[in-house]
Amino acid sequence: MGFFAPIIGLVTKVAPMIGMVSKVAGMISGGGGGGDSGAAAMARYNQQVAMRDAAQVRRASLAEQSARRDEMRRHLSERRAKYAKAGVTMAGSPLETQLETIEIYEEDIANLTWEYDIQARRATSRAGIESFKAKRAERAGKIGVGQHLISTIGDIAKMGLSGQLG
């Protein structure tokens, strides 16, 4: 029993400090957020911004496609009106011209769609990277808090063994 008495005495002196250390560790870790750090919060925010950017690019793509198709319809209507006014029937060369015009517009719309899709994929990829950064920062925060807690407990134990705790 003589061997355990100093250890029990040390534990009774250190126990209140451990409670204090755990409270400090909770504050360091973001109020009990499980190692959540400012870097993780920033990365999650950046992830949300990137996802909003991707959604905005997709909406802009649809709006641009719609505008181009409306422009194509107006252009074709104007041509038809001009041909009708001139007394030309929609057969042969005028019809081929209209089909060629439609092909040009549709190719332009397909290129726009491709460009917007690339932008949306970049934003989505950036969101994935930010998500990874957030998880990595949270993990590093948890490890850092754990290391700090163990180090502090070790320092308290050293102080107790050296007689500094009283």
Buried (B, 14 or more C-beta within 10 A) or exposed (E): EEEEEEEEEBEEBBEEBBEEBEEBBBEBBBEEBEBBBEBBBBBBEBBEBBBEBBEEBBEBBEEBBEEBEEEBEEBBEEBBEEBEEEEEEEEEEBEEEBEEBBEEBEEBBEEBBEEBEEBBEBBBEBBEBBBEBBEEBBEBBBEBBEEBBEEBBEEBBEBBEEEEBE
